[in-house]
């Protein structure tokens, strides 16, 4: 007991017969893993650039169908294709830079990116409602389905997600040097699949409208 009481009176480390006092101890340096304000601003800029590229590709597909297919201006096809390739390259670079710049904040980066994307979707929804009250119905339906999927569950999901997460971690290679390209590649492949769908939908809607006439 006396030995324990002596330890509380003077904190020290014996090394080569010397005692280091409490004043000579160097405080432990730790890193703060919270999301700094500059990272949120940088992530917001990357997310806005990402959304601008996505909206530009969607509008470009509609403009391609309107100009080349409907009006028959075949000479505009290579120009519009080149512009689409530039936007696709910009989308790849933006996603890669976003992942690379904020690589230590993956969860927070994705969470804030979803919030910023939701805010931009709200702006697009208001702009479409100004054009026509029913034009923003798709965004409203998407938000409703998302809220229902998030808050409408009655069963706990932790028991069902464990095998899925285990298989995901099993097939992930942590030593790859191209981890920053995975989100960018996934986004570019998704946009490559969506652009023909938008163009075909635009083409068939015009065709059916002409057929009714």
N, C-alpha and C positions, 0 to 999 in steps of 0.2 A: 504494500500500500504506500509506504514511504517512497519507494522507487517510482511508482506511478505519479505520485504528487510532485516529485522532482521533475518529471518529464513535462508536466503542465506548466511549471514555473518558467522553464527556459526551453524554447524549441531550438534544437541544434542538431547538426549531423557531425559525428566524429569521423575525421579523416586525417590519418597520419598524426594522431595525437592532438589535433586542433578542433576547436568547436566553432561552428559557423553560427553567428547570431541571426536573429530574425530579420534584422535590418539589412543584412547582406544577401538575403535570398532574392533571386530573380523571379518575378511573377511569371506564371505560365501563360504563354501566348496561344490563344485559340482563335479560330476563324469563325466569323459570323456567317451562318448559312441562310440568313433571311434574304428576302428579295429587295435589293436596294432600289432607290427611286430611278437611278440612271438606267438600270436594267429594264424596268417597266417602260420607260420612255423609248428605249431602243427596241424592245419587243413590240411596242405599239406601232412604231414606224415600219418594222418588218412585216407585221400583220396587215397593216393598211396597204403596203406595196403588194403583198400577196393577194389581197382581195381585189385590188385594182387590176392586176394581171388576169385574174379569173373572170371578172366582169368584162374586161376587154376581149378576152377570147370568146365569151358567149355572144357578145354583140357582134364580133367579127364573123362568127358563123352565120348569124342572121343576115348580116350585110352581104355575105358571100352568096347566100341563096337568093337574096333580093336582086343583087346586081348581075351575077353570072347566070343563074338559072332562069329567073323571070324576065330580066331585060335582055339577056343574051349577049352581054359584053364579056366575051371569052378572054379578051386581052387583060382584063382585071384579075383573072384567076391566079397567074403567077405572082402578081403584086400582093394580093391578099394572102396568098400562101406564105410568101416571105415575111409579111407582117406578123402572121400567126406564129411562124417559127421563131421570130424575134421575141414575141411575148412568152412563148414557151421556154426559151432560153433564159429570159429574165425571171420567170417563175422558178426555174431550177436554181439559178444563182441566188435568188432571195431566200429560198428555203434552205439552201446549203449555208448561206451566211448567217441566217437566224439560228440554225442548229449549232453552228460552230461558235458564234459569239456568245451564246448563252448555254453552253454545253453543261455547265454545272448546276443549272436550274431547270431541269427537264420538266418536273411536275408543275412547278410554278409557271414555267414558260407556256406549257400547253393550257393551263387553266386561264391565264390572262389572255392568251390568243383566242380561246373560245369566247371569253367575255367581250373582247374587242370585235370579234366577228359578229357576235349577236348585236352589238351596238350598230355596226355598219348595216346589218340586215334590217334593223329598225329604220334606219335612214332610207334605205332602198324601198322598204315597205311604204313609208310615207310618200316618197316620190311617185311610186306606182299608184297609190290611192289618189293622188292629185290628177294623174292621167285618167284613171277610171276607178270607181270604187271597188270593183271586183278584180282588178289587176293584181293586187297584193294578196289574193286568197291563198296562193301556194305557200307563201311565207307564214301566213297565219295558221294554216293547217300543219305545216312542219313544226311550228312552235308548240301547237297543241299536242301533237303526237310525242314530241320530246318531253314535255311536262308529264304526260300520262305515263310514258315509259320510266320516268325518274321517280315520280311520287305515287304511281298507281300500283306498285308491287306490294303484294301481301305476304310473300314468302321471303325469307332471308336468302341472299345470294352467295354468302360466303362459302356455304357447303358445296355449291356447284361450280364456283370459280376456281377452286383449289386445283383440280386436275388440269384445267385449261392453263392456268398460270404455270403449273409444273412442266407441262409440255412446251410451253413457250420459252421458259428458261432453259429447257434441255437443248433446244435447237438454236439458241442464240450463241454466236461466236463472239466472246468479249474481246478477242485480240485483233479484230479486223480494223483496218485503218480507214475504211470508207463508211463508218457508221453515220457520218453527217449526210451522206447521199441517200440514205434509206427513206427519210420523210420526203425529200425532194423528188426522188424517183417515184414514190407512191402517188404523190400529188400530180405529177406530170402524166403518169399512166391513167389516172382517174380523169383528168381533163381531156386527154386524148380520146378516151372512150365517150365522154359526154358531148364533145363538139359534134361528132357525126350524128348523135341522137338529136341534138338541138336542130341541126341542119335538116335532117330527114323529117322531123316533126314540122318544121316550118314549111318544108316543101309540100308535104301531104296536106297540111291545113290549107295552103293556097290552092292546091289542086282540087280539094273537095269544095272549096268556096266557088271556084270557077265551074265545077261540075254542076253545082246547084243552079247557077245562072243559066 
